[in-house]
Amino acid sequence: MGQFAIRRTSAELPVFDEESVLEPVSSLGAGADGGLVFGFLFGNASLRAWDVGNARLVRGRIRALRAEQARITALRADSVEFAGCDVSSLRWAGGRLSRVRFDGCKLLGARFEDVTMEHVVFTGCKLDYTTFTQVRAAGPVLFAGCSLRESEFTGCDLGGALFDKCDLHLASFGRGRYRGCDLRGNDLSAVTGAQHLKRVVMDRAQTIELAAALAAELDVTFGDDLPEVLRELTGGEDAGRYAYCVCA
């Protein structure tokens, strides 16, 4: 096993080298009972639909897979690597991921629902518009150098998660558990749901960014912007005179 670590958070991941014996397979199981697939190599293919249900994947690589539609249900994956895959329409419901790495994958608009993750790493992935619903980090889960623009986290337990050098522009953090979630090394000024990020770990300098995010959500008006706001409210009348009258 190898180890991927950022600051105090580390995940155990499988190591595949030239000596690793992996058997090429044409499918990973479909339908109601995909069964066990061990020591496999799958990918380098373009599919219209990829459907995996109730399967167990142990020690394998899925690389350069492109699928127009993808649905994964109740999958258990252990020591698996996804590399350079494009499954932007992915719908992943249920199951458990242990010692799994997603490297350089495009998962735009994907949906992860009721998935348990431990020792899972996303590196250099495009996860824009992706939704994570009821996802539980039972162990370390790391997002490193990923784009998560307008992604959504709802009802998640991310106590064991870390985000580092990620694009979190308009990423939404809904109700959930975030205690201990490490957000250092990211710009938090444009996230939404700042009020839910209780007991997270961040740098002192990020306090200003989080305050800016909260102010944007509350739609507050700053004093130096007040004349312009009053001008809009009064249909172009003298804002200074109007402000004076109000104060008087």
C-alpha positions as CSV (number, residue, x, y, z in Angstrom):
1,M,0.0,0.0,0.0
2,G,1.1,3.5,-0.7
3,Q,0.2,6.6,1.2
4,F,-1.2,10.0,0.0
5,A,-0.8,12.7,2.6
6,I,-1.5,16.4,2.9
7,R,-0.8,18.1,6.2
8,R,-2.1,15.8,9.0
9,T,-4.6,13.9,6.7
10,S,-3.4,10.8,5.0
11,A,-5.0,8.0,3.0
12,E,-3.8,4.5,2.2
13,L,-4.0,3.7,-1.5
14,P,-3.1,0.8,-3.7
15,V,0.2,0.9,-5.6
16,F,0.2,-0.4,-9.2
17,D,3.6,-0.8,-10.9
18,E,4.8,-2.7,-14.0
19,E,5.0,-5.8,-12.0
20,S,1.4,-5.7,-10.9
21,V,-0.5,-8.6,-12.6
22,L,-3.9,-7.3,-13.6
23,E,-6.2,-9.2,-15.9
24,P,-7.8,-7.2,-18.7
25,V,-11.6,-7.6,-18.6
26,S,-14.3,-6.5,-21.0
27,S,-16.9,-5.6,-18.4
28,L,-17.3,-5.1,-14.6
29,G,-20.6,-6.8,-14.2
30,A,-24.1,-5.4,-14.9
31,G,-27.6,-5.8,-13.8
32,A,-28.8,-7.1,-10.4
33,D,-25.7,-9.1,-9.5
34,G,-22.3,-8.1,-10.9
35,G,-20.4,-10.4,-8.6
36,L,-16.7,-10.2,-7.6
37,V,-14.1,-8.9,-9.9
38,F,-10.5,-9.2,-8.6
39,G,-7.1,-8.1,-10.0
40,F,-8.6,-6.4,-13.1
41,L,-7.7,-3.8,-15.8
42,F,-10.7,-2.1,-17.5
43,G,-11.0,0.9,-19.8
44,N,-9.6,2.4,-22.9
45,A,-13.1,2.4,-24.3
46,S,-16.0,4.7,-25.2
47,L,-19.5,3.5,-24.1
48,R,-22.9,4.9,-24.6
49,A,-24.0,3.4,-21.3
50,W,-22.1,1.9,-18.4
51,D,-24.2,0.1,-15.8
52,V,-22.7,-1.6,-12.7
53,G,-24.9,-3.0,-10.0
54,N,-24.3,-4.9,-6.7
55,A,-20.7,-5.7,-7.7
56,R,-17.5,-5.9,-5.6
57,L,-14.3,-4.7,-7.2
58,V,-11.1,-5.6,-5.5
59,R,-7.6,-4.4,-6.6
60,G,-7.9,-3.0,-10.1
61,R,-7.6,-0.1,-12.5
62,I,-10.2,1.7,-14.6
63,R,-8.5,4.0,-17.0
64,A,-9.4,6.2,-20.0
65,L,-13.0,5.1,-19.8
66,R,-15.5,7.4,-21.5
67,A,-19.3,6.9,-21.0
68,E,-22.2,9.0,-22.2
69,Q,-24.3,7.7,-19.4
70,A,-23.1,5.8,-16.3
71,R,-25.0,4.3,-13.4
72,I,-23.4,2.6,-10.4
73,T,-25.5,1.0,-7.7
74,A,-24.5,-0.5,-4.4
75,L,-20.9,-1.0,-5.5
76,R,-18.2,-2.0,-3.1
77,A,-14.7,-1.1,-4.3
78,D,-11.5,-1.8,-2.5
79,S,-8.0,-0.8,-3.7
80,V,-9.3,0.5,-7.1
81,E,-7.9,3.4,-9.2
82,F,-9.9,5.5,-11.7
83,A,-7.5,7.3,-14.0
84,G,-8.3,9.7,-16.8
85,C,-12.0,8.7,-17.0
86,D,-14.8,10.9,-18.4
87,V,-18.1,9.9,-16.9
88,S,-19.7,13.3,-16.4
89,S,-23.2,11.8,-16.3
90,L,-22.4,9.5,-13.5
91,R,-25.1,8.5,-11.0
92,W,-23.6,6.6,-8.1
93,A,-26.0,5.4,-5.5
94,G,-25.1,3.4,-2.4
95,G,-22.1,1.3,-1.7
96,R,-18.7,1.7,0.0
97,L,-15.4,2.9,-1.3
98,S,-12.2,1.9,0.5
99,R,-8.7,2.8,-0.7
100,V,-9.9,4.3,-4.0
101,R,-8.3,7.0,-6.1
102,F,-9.8,9.2,-8.8
103,D,-7.0,10.8,-10.7
104,G,-7.5,13.3,-13.5
105,C,-11.2,12.3,-14.0
106,K,-14.0,14.4,-15.5
107,L,-17.1,13.9,-13.4
108,L,-19.1,17.0,-14.3
109,G,-22.6,17.0,-12.9
110,A,-22.1,13.6,-11.3
111,R,-24.3,12.5,-8.4
112,F,-23.0,10.6,-5.4
113,E,-25.9,9.5,-3.1
114,D,-25.7,7.5,0.2
115,V,-22.1,6.4,-0.5
116,T,-19.6,5.7,2.3
117,M,-16.0,6.6,1.7
118,E,-12.8,5.8,3.5
119,H,-9.2,6.4,2.3
120,V,-10.6,8.0,-0.9
121,V,-8.6,10.6,-2.9
122,F,-9.7,12.8,-5.7
123,T,-6.7,14.4,-7.5
124,G,-6.9,16.9,-10.3
125,C,-10.5,16.0,-11.0
126,K,-13.3,18.2,-12.6
127,L,-16.2,17.9,-10.2
128,D,-18.1,21.0,-11.2
129,Y,-21.9,20.9,-10.6
130,T,-21.5,17.5,-8.8
131,T,-23.8,16.8,-5.9
132,F,-22.9,14.8,-2.8
133,T,-26.0,13.7,-0.9
134,Q,-25.8,11.8,2.4
135,V,-22.1,10.9,1.7
136,R,-20.2,9.8,4.8
137,A,-16.5,10.0,5.3
138,A,-15.9,7.0,7.5
139,G,-12.2,7.6,7.1
140,P,-9.9,10.1,5.3
141,V,-11.4,11.7,2.1
142,L,-9.1,14.1,0.2
143,F,-9.9,16.5,-2.6
144,A,-6.6,17.9,-4.0
145,G,-6.3,20.3,-6.9
146,C,-9.9,19.7,-8.0
147,S,-12.5,22.0,-9.5
148,L,-15.7,21.9,-7.5
149,R,-17.4,25.0,-8.9
150,E,-21.1,25.0,-8.0
151,S,-20.9,21.6,-6.4
152,E,-23.3,20.8,-3.6
153,F,-22.9,18.9,-0.3
154,T,-26.2,18.0,1.4
155,G,-26.6,16.0,4.5
156,C,-23.0,14.8,4.4
157,D,-20.6,13.8,7.2
158,L,-17.3,15.2,6.1
159,G,-15.6,15.1,9.5
160,G,-12.6,13.2,8.0
161,A,-12.3,15.2,4.8
162,L,-9.7,17.6,3.4
163,F,-9.8,20.1,0.6
164,D,-6.6,21.5,-0.8
165,K,-6.0,24.0,-3.6
166,C,-9.5,23.4,-4.9
167,D,-11.7,25.8,-6.8
168,L,-14.8,26.2,-4.5
169,H,-16.5,29.0,-6.4
170,L,-20.2,28.9,-5.5
171,A,-19.7,25.4,-3.9
172,S,-22.7,24.9,-1.6
173,F,-22.3,23.4,1.9
174,G,-25.7,22.4,3.2
175,R,-26.7,21.0,6.5
176,G,-24.4,18.2,7.6
177,R,-21.4,17.4,9.8
178,Y,-18.1,19.2,9.1
179,R,-16.3,19.1,12.4
180,G,-12.6,18.7,11.7
181,C,-13.0,19.1,7.9
182,D,-9.7,20.8,6.7
183,L,-10.4,23.7,4.4
184,R,-6.9,25.3,4.5
185,G,-5.4,26.2,1.2
186,N,-8.6,27.2,-0.5
187,D,-10.4,30.4,-1.4
188,L,-13.6,30.4,0.7
189,S,-14.8,33.9,-0.4
190,A,-17.4,32.6,-2.8
191,V,-18.8,29.4,-1.1
192,T,-22.4,29.3,0.0
193,G,-23.7,27.8,3.2
194,A,-20.9,29.3,5.3
195,Q,-23.2,29.1,8.4
196,H,-23.1,25.4,8.3
197,L,-19.3,25.1,8.4
198,K,-19.1,24.7,12.1
199,R,-15.9,23.5,13.7
200,V,-14.0,23.2,10.4
201,V,-10.2,23.7,10.3
202,M,-8.9,26.8,8.4
203,D,-6.2,29.4,8.5
204,R,-6.8,32.7,10.3
205,A,-6.4,34.6,7.1
206,Q,-9.4,32.7,5.7
207,T,-11.7,34.3,8.3
208,I,-12.0,37.3,6.0
209,E,-12.9,35.1,3.0
210,L,-15.6,33.3,5.0
211,A,-17.0,36.6,6.2
212,A,-17.2,37.8,2.6
213,A,-19.1,34.6,1.7
214,L,-21.5,35.1,4.5
215,A,-22.0,38.7,3.7
216,A,-22.9,37.8,0.1
217,E,-25.4,35.3,1.3
218,L,-27.0,37.8,3.7
219,D,-27.1,40.4,0.9
220,V,-25.8,43.1,3.2
221,T,-25.2,46.6,2.1
222,F,-21.9,48.2,3.1
223,G,-21.9,51.9,4.1
224,D,-19.7,53.1,1.2
225,D,-22.2,51.5,-1.2
226,L,-25.2,53.2,0.4
227,P,-25.5,56.2,-1.8
228,E,-25.7,54.0,-4.9
229,V,-28.3,51.8,-3.2
230,L,-30.4,54.8,-2.2
231,R,-30.1,56.2,-5.7
232,E,-31.7,53.0,-7.0
233,L,-34.4,53.1,-4.4
234,T,-35.3,56.7,-5.2
235,G,-35.3,56.4,-8.9
236,G,-32.2,58.6,-9.4
237,E,-33.0,61.4,-6.9
238,D,-30.1,63.0,-5.0
239,A,-29.1,60.1,-2.7
240,G,-27.0,62.4,-0.4
241,R,-30.0,64.6,0.2
242,Y,-32.3,61.6,0.7
243,A,-29.8,60.0,3.2
244,Y,-29.6,63.4,5.1
245,C,-33.4,63.5,5.4
246,V,-33.6,59.9,6.6
247,C,-30.9,60.5,9.2
248,A,-32.6,63.8,10.3
